[in-house]
Every structure is written in structure tokens, then in C-alpha cells.
């Protein structure tokens, strides 16, 4: 029998009484799938040594100006990420979340700052996911010639990883022939087309109206850009925060666990099974 920490037993009781599960997830959710989380400049440069050699920080490459000034560099970074996310297999923690929510009347909904499409790939319903920073699997015109957002499924990219440059043809807008960018909210981004994310957020709000006893499980959400953590806390529902470095919580109906997503979800699942 697994030795379950006492706080997880309390969280397991919340889940057994809940009629809906809100999963809120940051970059730490993907770490157990082998994805980098870009924690700090050093972490970013370990993941992208070509950018580290040039002293290019995450915020220097993840902005609209980078696409205008050096599109092969910008698409070298995002093209590699696109291929990486396409090749990544979601870890078993995704299945555990689905299993935990299966008995609940209103099922689950996901709110995530991740742009990797990991939840869709793991079989979560597209209609039950809100991606607050957009998705790398969707595209838009760099110059916003229209408000159109379209799938990146047909886009093939080749990247020289040693130099961080796109070697295949630059993707172009089917409407104006200009340069294309990912439909991701970047730094200082005034041109992001948010319609897709706005619709997702509206769906989340409608779901929350129907849930009487929600529980929130937050996974790997950072503090530098606290979009996920704020959403977790804004519901007022019991909150289980799982984070290896920043598990701190406030209030009597919040539990913080210092741990990784996959290991802690396995322990939580085991605890629920013991209580059934």
C-alpha cells in the first residue's frame, strides 16, 4: 500500500463529494512528458543552447517584433517547439485526471496557460479546454490582415537546431501572402487574435454556472505570470495546488503539495481508490 500524505486524503474526500473538476495547469504539467518549462533564463538556454550562445532570452524571441525583424530566427524557435509538441506523448497523469472526474455529474474542464495541445492529445474534449495563451497548433497572419485563425496541421517545418534557424519555407498567410505567426499570446503582443480563446473562456464560464460543488486541481503553475494560479483561486472552490517549488496556498479549503504532477496524481488516485 502506498504511504499517502495526510493532506491528499482530505483532497481525495473533496473529489468524492464533487460534481465537477476544474483542472488548471501550467508548464509544470508537461515536465513529466519530457517538455522543458523554461524556468528562468538558464533553464530556457539549456533547452535552446543556440539562443543561449547569442544571449537571446525567452522574451526576446517570443514577441511579434522577432517575427518582423528576423522571421527565420523566430520560426526556428517556434518551429522546433511545434515539432517537439507534435512528437511528445502525454504522461499517465492526464489519464488519472480523466478517471478522477468520470463519476462527477459535470465532468471536468481544463484551464491552461500551456500552448502545447497536450490535453487534446491525451483525449480531453476540445469543448472542455480553455487555453488562455492560445495554441501553437493554430496560426494567424502576422499583420492581422483578417481576424482568421486556422489549424497548423498542414504546416511542415525544418529547423537547424545548432543555429536556431528555420531552413524550410517561411509559412505565408492564405489571405494576403504575408508572414504567418502562431496564434499564441506573446510578450507585449497587441496583435494576437484572441477569438478562439475568448470562445473557450465563455464555455468555461457556462460550465462553472452549472457546477454546484467544484474542486480545483492545479498542476505546475508558475508565479512569474500568475494567470493559472489566479484562476484557480478565483473560483472559491476547494483547491489542491501541486507544485514542486511553489506549493504555498491561502485559506482553509486549499492544500499545497510540493511535488511533481505525475507522482502526486498517482498518489491522489491511490488515495481515492482506498476511500471508495
LINBEL-V733076 format. One record per residue. N is the residue number from 0. RES is the residue in one small letter. SS is DSSP state (H for helix, E for strand, C for the rest). OMEGA is omega in whole degrees, -180 to 180 (NA if undefined). Layout:
n;res;ss;omega
N;RES;SS;OMEGA
N;RES;SS;OMEGA
This chain:
n;res;ss;omega
0;x;C;179
1;x;C;177
2;x;C;-174
3;x;C;175
4;x;C;-177
5;x;H;-180
6;x;H;179
7;x;H;176
8;x;H;178
9;x;H;178
10;x;H;178
11;x;H;177
12;x;H;176
13;x;H;-177
14;x;H;-179
15;x;H;179
16;x;H;-172
17;x;C;173
18;x;C;176
19;x;E;-179
20;x;E;173
21;x;E;177
22;x;E;177
23;x;E;-169
24;x;E;173
25;x;C;-174
26;x;C;-180
27;x;H;178
28;x;H;-176
29;x;H;-176
30;x;H;-179
31;x;C;172
32;x;C;179
33;x;C;-178
34;x;C;175
35;x;C;179
36;x;C;176
37;x;C;-178
38;x;C;-180
39;x;H;-179
40;x;H;-180
41;x;H;178
42;x;H;178
43;x;H;-178
44;x;H;173
45;x;H;179
46;x;H;-178
47;x;C;-177
48;x;H;178
49;x;H;178
50;x;H;178
51;x;H;179
52;x;H;-180
53;x;C;179
54;x;C;-179
55;x;C;-179
56;x;C;180
57;x;H;-177
58;x;H;178
59;x;H;-177
60;x;H;-177
61;x;C;176
62;x;C;-175
63;x;H;-179
64;x;H;179
65;x;H;178
66;x;H;180
67;x;H;-173
68;x;H;-179
69;x;C;-172
70;x;H;180
71;x;H;175
72;x;H;-179
73;x;H;179
74;x;H;172
75;x;H;178
76;x;H;-176
77;x;H;176
78;x;H;176
79;x;H;179
80;x;H;179
81;x;H;-180
82;x;H;178
83;x;H;-178
84;x;H;177
85;x;H;-175
86;x;H;-173
87;x;C;176
88;x;C;-180
89;x;C;-180
90;x;C;-173
91;x;C;178
92;x;H;178
93;x;H;179
94;x;H;179
95;x;H;179
96;x;H;178
97;x;H;180
98;x;H;-180
99;x;H;-176
100;x;H;-173
101;x;C;-179
102;x;C;-173
103;x;C;-177
104;x;C;-176
105;x;C;176
106;x;C;-179
107;x;E;174
108;x;E;-178
109;x;E;169
110;x;E;-175
111;x;E;173
112;x;C;-179
113;x;C;-179
114;x;C;-170
115;x;C;-179
116;x;C;-177
117;x;H;-179
118;x;H;176
119;x;H;-179
120;x;H;180
121;x;C;175
122;x;C;176
123;x;C;-179
124;x;C;177
125;x;H;-178
126;x;H;-179
127;x;H;180
128;x;E;175
129;x;E;-177
130;x;E;-169
131;x;C;177
132;x;C;180
133;x;E;-175
134;x;E;177
135;x;E;-180
136;x;E;175
137;x;E;-173
138;x;E;173
139;x;E;177
140;x;E;179
141;x;C;-178
142;x;C;180
143;x;C;179
144;x;C;171
145;x;C;176
146;x;C;-175
147;x;C;173
148;x;C;-177
149;x;E;-175
150;x;E;176
151;x;C;-174
152;x;C;-178
153;x;C;-177
154;x;C;176
155;x;C;-177
156;x;C;173
157;x;C;-174
158;x;E;169
159;x;E;-174
160;x;C;-179
161;x;C;-179
162;x;C;178
163;x;C;-176
164;x;E;172
165;x;E;179
166;x;C;175
167;x;C;-177
168;x;C;175
169;x;C;179
170;x;C;-177
171;x;E;-178
172;x;C;179
173;x;C;-177
174;x;C;-176
175;x;C;-179
176;x;C;179
177;x;C;-177
178;x;E;179
179;x;E;175
180;x;E;174
181;x;E;177
182;x;E;-178
183;x;E;174
184;x;C;-178
185;x;C;178
186;x;C;178
187;x;C;-171
188;x;C;179
189;x;C;-174
190;x;C;179
191;x;C;176
192;x;C;-169
193;x;C;-172
194;x;H;-178
195;x;H;179
196;x;H;178
197;x;H;179
198;x;H;178
199;x;H;-179
200;x;H;178
201;x;H;179
202;x;H;177
203;x;H;-180
204;x;H;179
205;x;H;179
206;x;H;-178
207;x;H;180
208;x;H;-175
209;x;H;-177
210;x;C;-178
211;x;C;-177
212;x;C;-179
213;x;E;170
214;x;E;180
215;x;E;169
216;x;E;179
217;x;E;-174
218;x;E;171
219;x;C;-180
220;x;C;-177
221;x;C;-179
222;x;C;-177
223;x;C;173
224;x;C;-165
225;x;C;-177
226;x;H;-177
227;x;H;-178
228;x;H;179
229;x;H;179
230;x;H;179
231;x;H;-175
232;x;H;-173
233;x;H;-178
234;x;C;-175
235;x;C;-179
236;x;C;173
237;x;E;-173
238;x;E;170
239;x;E;-179
240;x;E;180
241;x;E;-176
242;x;C;-176
243;x;C;-175
244;x;C;-177
245;x;C;-177
246;x;C;-173
247;x;C;179
248;x;C;177
249;x;C;175
250;x;C;-176
251;x;C;-177
252;x;C;178
253;x;E;180
254;x;E;177
255;x;E;179
256;x;E;177
257;x;C;-178
258;x;C;177
259;x;C;-175
260;x;H;-173
261;x;H;-178
262;x;H;-177
263;x;H;178
264;x;H;176
265;x;H;179
266;x;H;179
267;x;H;179
268;x;H;178
269;x;H;-180
270;x;H;177
271;x;H;-180
272;x;H;180
273;x;H;-176
274;x;H;-178
275;x;C;NA
